[in-house]
């Protein structure tokens, strides 16, 4: 069994910052690709950012330059999302995803609300 737990969401004013964390546990034997997705009310879940096992990162255009994904190499399969210059349109439930082979595992999500 693999479990992911996100934390760090909350309410912030536009222009503010939040740092999300995601810790994976269970039957995980290697460092894997991890990603952040988000889903706003009434919208489909969308990809935000990815970090590979080698540390390569990618970002959606909507967050590029404002969000930074990173991982803690000392704690296997722990990933962070530093979100700066937040906008009301960043409001969503943010989900962490861990890829192992052909399987993707998801956390329960953490709410981020940005007020204008």
N, C-alpha and C positions, 0 to 999 in steps of 0.2 A: 504494500500500500504506500502511496505517495500522498503527502499532504502539503498544501501551501497555505500560509497564513500571511495576509497583508495587514499592514498597520500604517498609521500616519495621516490618514485622511482627516478632513475637518472643514470648517468654515473660515474663509479668508477673504479679505477685501481685494478688489482688483489691484494688480500691481504687486501683490504680496507673494510669499513663497511657502511651499510645503515640501516635505521630504517623505516619500512613501518608502516603506520597507516590505520585503517579501522573503520569508524564510521557508525553505523546503525541507521536508524530513521524510524518513521512510526508507524504502528500498532503492537508494540512489547510490551508485558506485562510482560515478564519474562526474566531472564538471560538465554541465550541459548548457545548451542555448536556452536563454530565458528572455522573456518579453513582457511588455506591458501593453494592455489593451484598455479601452474605455468604452462605456456605453451610456449615452445620455438618454433621458426620458423620451420615448417615442422614436428613437433612432436605433440603427443597427450597431452592433459592437464594431469598433474600429481599432486598427493597430496603431500603437503610439511609438514604440521603440523596441529594439532588440539588441541583446548583447550575446555574442557567441562564446563558446568555451575558451577561445583564444583571446577574447577581449575586444573583438571588433564590434563596432556599434553602428546602428542605423536609426534614423528618426523620420517620422512623418513630417511632411513639409509644414504642417500646421503648428508643430512644436519645435522645429529646428531652431537652434539658437537660444531657446528659453529653457528647455528640459535637458537634463543630463542623466543618462543611465550608467550605473556602475555596479561592480560586484565586489564582495569582500572575499578575497582569495584565502583568507585565513579560516573562513567559515564557508565550507563548500555549499554552493547553490543558494547563496543569499544575495539578493539584488536590491538595488535602491533606484529611486527615481526622484531626482532633485528637480523641482518645478519652480521656476522663477518667472517674474513678470506675468503672473496669472491673469487670465481674462475670464469674463463671465462665460464665454463659450467653452471654456475648459471644464465647466461643471459637468460631472458624470460620476458613475461608479467605475473605479479603476480596478482592473483585474490583472493579476500576475499569472503568467503561463510558463510552464517548464516543459521542454521537449525532451523526451527520451525515446530514441528510435522512431517508431511509427506512431507513438502515443504523445498526446498533449494533455497535460494536467493543469487544472485551473484552481485558483483560490476562490474564496467566497466574495471577494471584492471589498473595497473601501470607498466610502462616499467622499467626494471632493466637491465643495460648493464654493463658488467664487461670486461674491456680491459686487454689484456695480456702485 
